[in-house]
Amino acid sequence: MASYSVLHGSVALITLQNPPVNALSAAVRAGITDAVQRTLKDPQVTSVVICGQNGRFCGGADIREFGGSMSGPPLVPMINAIEAMDKPVVAAIEGVALGGGLELALGCHYRIAHRQALVGLPEVTLGLLPAAGGSQRLPRLIGLPAALDLITTGKHILASEALKLGIVDQVTDGNALNMAVEFARRIVGKPLDPRRISTLPCPSPPDVDFLLDRVLAQVRKRARGALAPVACVGALRAAVFLPFAQGMEKERELMGALFDSGQARALQYAFFSQRLVSQLENHCCYWARYGLVPRHIAPEEILERCLYALTNEGFNILQDGMAAGPEDIDAIYVFGYGWPRHRGGPMFHAGQVGLARVLEKLEHYQHKHPDVPYLKPSPLLRRLVAAGSPAVQKWREFLNKDRVHSQL
Ligand SMILES: CC/C=C/CC(=O)SCCNC(=O)CCNC(=O)[C@H](O)C(C)(C)COP(=O)(O)OP(=O)(O)OC[C@H]1O[C@@H](n2cnc3c(N)ncnc32)[C@H](O)[C@@H]1OP(=O)(O)O
């Protein structure tokens, strides 16, 4: 939800309330929409400040809502309505203004931030793009090159850097909310048209096509097969060449294609699983509460059982002749499945770890879990170990010999 109060008899304060990061859930969007209506109707109110509860402006759209059907007022018309207000609206940014949170702030006429606050449009890291006007407003505010950098990387930057880029208007080491309220009182009566970012032209360099093509090539190389960074460049291209309303249409169309993609679902799953893992301690408390003694599982056991079973299956695939050599399996994993390039691929990595060690580990886990077929060491792995664990480049010799024998 969002609370509404009036300070000094004239400054409406809208406070986002959805701990811990004041994500823009349906209830928060409804609260903001109601509060905006109240400020419009109240003749005493001459300016508005939007802030977040507990020193955090807003962590963006509520990612937990993405899985279900969306309810409540949509974000885009809500932000457009704020920008269109004829009373100045100031965002008081403390903690974070990320994703939809920054997009909300970009709909305000001014942005005042604490120096340590973090701002950014990290949607790309969730397989999305900033689709509440962020891809259209940010380049209009700070120019195409800087917007391309922020939106295609999704990085968070400090408010002090955001000030240099022109994203925020003032930073403070003190209380950003107090400063925003004082600022809101002072600017009453100043023209608001130049502060409505959607009405500004999008400043772009003369070699704009070259820049967009270069960034597109970069993002394709950096994140092979990832849809979101490419869509982000498409949305920014629209910001340069189309009027705001048509750019918003393009932003919506591109977001539609991303939203239901397996990639977006996978990245959002990864976001929550990363946080769940860090709550492992709490799971221990859960076990203790019910008087259970959990079996101690070291992180290495989980890693080794997954990794060595994968490698083992690679040896079986090689032996069956389904892949010509270990390089085929490694290339699939490095270029198709994001295996860290600096580890060469699962088969190369097995060679680095030592084939004898991989075999020993598989035997160990097979002994503990005899019902898991993937842990039964591949005959090819055994033969390679017996032959003194040759380098990965030599494995083909063993394979060819095997295959000739098996065809005789
Ligand atoms: C059409 C509209 C499209 C809009 C697009 C978007 O806005 S997409 C969302 C963009 N926002 C983000 O990607 C920010 C994601 N959050 C973070 O990066 C970090 O959480 C943070 C805000 C920098 C805070 O980091 P910190 O380390 O302090 O806390 P945690 O990461 O542990 O998070 C605390 C809990 O809050 C949950 N959470 C965080 N952000 C969101 C969110 N946007 N929606 C829903 N929930 C969020 C997080 O899962 C943690 O919850 P627990 O239950 O405690 O695990």
The ligand as an ORCA input file, in Angstrom:
! r2SCAN-3c Opt
* xyz 0 1
  C       6.043     -3.463    -16.639
  C       6.801     -3.254    -15.393
  C       8.148     -3.806    -15.415
  C       8.982     -3.529    -14.418
  C      10.223     -4.186    -14.371
  C      10.837     -4.262    -12.976
  O      10.795     -3.359    -12.186
  S      11.550     -5.731    -12.699
  C      12.256     -5.538    -11.098
  C      13.474     -4.713    -11.174
  N      14.101     -4.678     -9.896
  C      15.141     -5.450     -9.591
  O      15.638     -6.220    -10.386
  C      15.665     -5.334     -8.188
  C      15.751     -6.679     -7.583
  N      16.201     -6.604     -6.214
  C      17.499     -6.433     -5.891
  O      18.374     -6.251     -6.705
  C      17.808     -6.480     -4.430
  O      16.804     -7.208     -3.800
  C      17.906     -5.081     -3.763
  C      16.652     -4.244     -4.021
  C      19.151     -4.350     -4.297
  C      18.031     -5.261     -2.234
  O      19.134     -6.102     -1.977
  P      19.366     -6.713     -0.512
  O      20.616     -7.514     -0.609
  O      19.284     -5.644      0.499
  O      18.130     -7.649     -0.229
  P      17.685     -8.984     -0.961
  O      18.151     -9.029     -2.361
  O      18.007    -10.152     -0.097
  O      16.090     -8.781     -1.016
  C      15.345     -8.712      0.185
  C      14.002     -9.365     -0.079
  O      13.277     -8.582     -1.006
  C      12.872     -9.394     -2.109
  N      12.858     -8.550     -3.304
  C      13.824     -7.735     -3.717
  N      13.455     -7.082     -4.808
  C      12.196     -7.511     -5.086
  C      11.262     -7.206     -6.119
  N      11.529     -6.299     -7.066
  N      10.105     -7.833     -6.096
  C       9.802     -8.742     -5.146
  N      10.644     -9.079     -4.137
  C      11.816     -8.455     -4.128
  C      13.911    -10.501     -2.158
  O      13.431    -11.605     -2.830
  C      14.122    -10.758     -0.695
  O      13.008    -11.493     -0.252
  P      13.176    -12.686      0.791
  O      11.815    -13.245      0.942
  O      13.731    -12.057      2.026
  O      14.126    -13.636      0.145
*
